């Protein structure tokens, strides 16, 4: 688990403290300062690929999108539970 904290970035924008709970490739789970529940970080290239799959609309693309999202949600749920932040009742 890594922590990062700073007041502003190089452009002067406010930066919030972030605790990395899991750094699995394409499934990074973080907890940001002031938030009650962890979040999943989705890299821009992965997000664009998910959009492409959704827009393709064919069964194979939709099934792949659902599978990839299921893996991401499973990692978020696993880490959240492990860290004491259950997302589901």
C-alpha positions in Angstrom: 0.0 0.0 0.0 1.5 3.3 -1.1 0.4 6.8 -0.1 0.9 10.0 -2.0 0.1 13.5 -0.8 0.7 17.0 -2.0 -1.0 20.4 -2.0 -0.7 21.3 -5.6 0.6 19.9 -8.8 3.0 21.6 -11.3 0.1 23.5 -12.8 -1.2 24.7 -9.4 -4.2 22.4 -9.3 -5.2 21.0 -5.9 -4.0 17.4 -5.4 -5.8 15.1 -2.9 -4.0 12.4 -0.9 -4.4 9.0 -2.5 -3.8 5.6 -0.9 -3.1 2.8 -3.4 -4.8 -0.4 -2.1 -4.0 -2.6 -5.1 -1.9 -1.9 -8.2 -2.9 -4.9 -10.3 -2.4 -3.9 -14.0 -5.6 -2.3 -15.4 -7.3 -2.7 -12.0 -5.7 -0.2 -9.7 -7.8 0.4 -6.6 -7.3 3.6 -4.6 -8.8 5.4 -1.6 -8.8 9.2 -2.0 -8.8 11.5 1.0 -12.3 12.4 2.1 -14.0 9.5 0.3 -15.8 6.7 2.2 -15.3 4.0 -0.4 -12.3 2.9 -2.7 -12.3 3.6 -6.4 -11.1 1.8 -9.5 -8.6 3.7 -11.7 -9.2 3.1 -15.3 -6.4 4.1 -17.7 -7.4 6.2 -20.7 -6.4 3.5 -23.2 -8.5 0.9 -21.4 -11.5 3.2 -21.2 -11.3 4.0 -24.9 -11.1 0.2 -25.6 -14.2 -0.4 -23.5 -16.0 2.4 -25.4 -14.9 0.8 -28.7 -16.2 -2.6 -27.6 -19.5 -1.1 -26.5 -20.0 0.8 -29.7 -19.1 -2.2 -31.9 -22.3 -3.7 -30.6 -21.7 -7.3 -31.8 -22.1 -10.2 -29.4 -18.4 -11.0 -29.2 -17.4 -7.4 -28.4 -20.2 -7.0 -25.8 -19.2 -10.3 -24.1 -15.5 -9.2 -24.0 -16.5 -5.8 -22.5 -18.6 -7.5 -19.9 -15.8 -9.9 -19.1 -13.2 -7.2 -18.7 -15.5 -5.1 -16.6 -16.4 -8.1 -14.4 -12.7 -8.6 -13.7 -12.3 -5.0 -12.7 -15.3 -5.0 -10.4 -14.2 -8.3 -8.9 -10.8 -6.7 -8.0 -12.5 -3.6 -6.6 -14.8 -5.8 -4.5 -12.0 -8.1 -3.3 -9.7 -5.2 -2.2 -12.6 -3.2 -0.7 -13.6 -6.2 1.4 -10.0 -7.0 2.4 -9.4 -3.4 3.5 -12.7 -3.2 5.4 -14.7 -1.2 2.9 -17.4 -3.6 1.8 -19.2 -2.0 -1.2 -22.2 -4.4 -1.0 -24.4 -5.1 1.9 
